[in-house]
Amino acid sequence: MMLMCGQSNPAWHYWAGVHPGRVGVLVGPSYWRKLKMRKWMPYALDNDAFIAWSQKKEWSAPAWREMLQWAQMTGLDPLWCLVPDVVANREATLANWTRYAPEAAEYGWPLAFAVQDGMTPKDVPADAAVVFVGGSDAFKFRSLPMWCDHFPRVHVGRVNEVPALQICQRLGVESADGSGWFKDTRRMAALEAWMADELETTPELPQLVLCNNRINTT
């Protein structure tokens, strides 16, 4: 399973060489100008809908389109492109797929659909190649087995603890992303052990407990 980070730094590039296929970069409209792409670093395209929602700002379609054009000019195809969604809004997310998916599909990349709280597999468009599991943390991990049972390619957003990574890997998730891995050395050490497959135990899904938006095991 691959872990994507919202930034590119020397440690991440080192791990890309030591653990090929285990790390990648999730690139959004607000970050691509800061990133120098390297052919050894896999990447996928975010849409920054969550950032706009969390900061209570209006989402920018022009910024998203500019990022798509940049990705095309790099000559390096992304693993997938996340079609613009609307956080915590099922109807608006489905409407956005109808509006923006044909535009994104013109680039020829696999398209990802972001599922929101209350959605079921029937809500996923037939032309979506990847299911991006967003929504609240409670919904995400409660519904994750369902998404993995129904779809071959699943990505999970906002995963910042190793126990959650282990759960994702056990369920067959293709990739996950998180922005909190570089905030303390404890997380980095645990992450390095996970990448090297040196962790001895894997928590069971029913053991997950949500505490202040972090996942702990009991």
ABEGO torsion letter per residue (X at the ends): XBBBBABBBAAAAAAAAABBGABBBBBBAAAAAABBBBAABBBBBBAGAAAAAAAGBBBBAAAAAAAAAAAAAAGBBBABBBBBBBBGBAAAAAAAAAAAAAAAAAAGBBBBBBBBBGBBAAABBAABABBBBBEBAAAAAAAAAAAAAABABBBBBGBABAAAAAAAAAAGBABBBBAAAAABAAAAAAAAAAAAGABABBBBAAABBBBGGBBBBX
